[in-house]
Amino acid sequence: SLSAKVSAGRLNGKMREKTLTMDTLNPQVKAVEYAVRGPIVIKAGEIEKYLEEGGTKPFSEVIKANIGDAHAMGQQPITFLRQVVALCTFPELMDSPSFPEDAKWRARRILQGCGGHSLGSYSASPGVECIRKDIAAYIEQRDEGVPSDWENIYLTTGASDGIMTILRLLVSGKDSSRTGVMIPIPQYPLYSAAISEMDAVQVNYYLDEDNCWALDINELYRAYQAAKLHCQPKVICIINPGNPTGQVQSKKCIEEVLHFAYEENLFVMSDEVYQDNVYTPDCQFHSFKKVLYEMGPEYFNSVELASFHSTSKGYTGECGFRGGYMEVINMDPEVKAQLVKLLSVRLCPPLAGQAAMDVIVNPPQPDEHSYKQFHQEKSSVLGALADKAKLTEQILNAVPGIKCNPVQGAMYAFPRIFIPPKAVEEAKALGMQPDMFYCLRLLEETGICVVPGSGFGQKDGTYHFRMTILPSIEKLKVLLGKVRDFHISFLKEYSALE
């Protein structure tokens, strides 16, 4: 019968070849790696399933500290944000007395900007106009009066989407004229993945671990000069506060980077999604745009700068909404038209994410009903993160063979780990990076899932892992205690073999 033939995938006894195989697959896709959801996380998922099905391990649960996913780690949503988004999604709730007036007027205003007054409509490709205006007002206030033009604001599907879009505009050329993209090492693997996918050239500049992961301007010049021999460096990416490294850049450092970009004609991409996550009292977030403005008009009117923000981090942690925006300044007007064209192919970012972004840039004010609760929730999230940053640094630094820089900002620790030579040999024999070997052993023996430093890049001969500081304080103490015990026994085991 035909159905039997079809189910065997044969017709006339001949097997049909697949069109898409590993040999015919786009080779750039094969080159992409993304560590924070990579092999270690797949393994963690398998162990989790095994435990659910009644299997036994020396631990009762897998603790996933691999990705900055706040709500998955138990962080509670900010009430006001959810109220506004709920009202936008289901406007019948406007009649409910359990929703405050200040949430209702925001929702009404957002809905007025939507086609058919519904979140179910497409918006203009750059986003809902009133939300773009709110973002510009927020940036002006954040930067203490530096002007922001709402027409330079584009809403995006999370910051990642904006970063990919700008890179798409910048990448061109063949052979030695291929676009070079300067990225910090360690970096967030979105960058290396995007560069692979677009077949651009990754130009590494190394952050200085001995100096709290500071950016050293001499290192930028070194990387740039070396890269010019085989590609055309056109863009420099900065992550501030740092991911995975958690450092907060000083104003002087930002000035040096901008001066460098001005001199060498580089487009600047400033990933500022952790701008609300600064914990060390003597650190302060400075936006690249504000520093550029203070450097004077010859800089402010010429350096091309795209900066990115998101709903996923900060104190809201709303990753699932995929909300974000970018502000793009000094872009050539004709190129700007091409950017809008590129955005319009994707129609628009999700409207619920745009609404969530609006609440972040337009939160309750001191004279509004919801302010007290909002302020309390926000301070409690950021206060807990600051405590966890300190705790993580202290506990890890007390372990022999682990060294952790202060977590000044963002939501990760990136400790350096000493791996004994015998363990390095064993990993190499298994064809794996030593820190991957370490992290797999940690997962198998303790149920803790962290990401090896090799997924982010690190200086040769140094090993690290990245862990989030998002678990509750109780769970974090358990996690750090298990890491400590594991590390000590790992050192014992391999030193005994020496």
Disulfide bonds with the S-S distance in Angstrom:
none
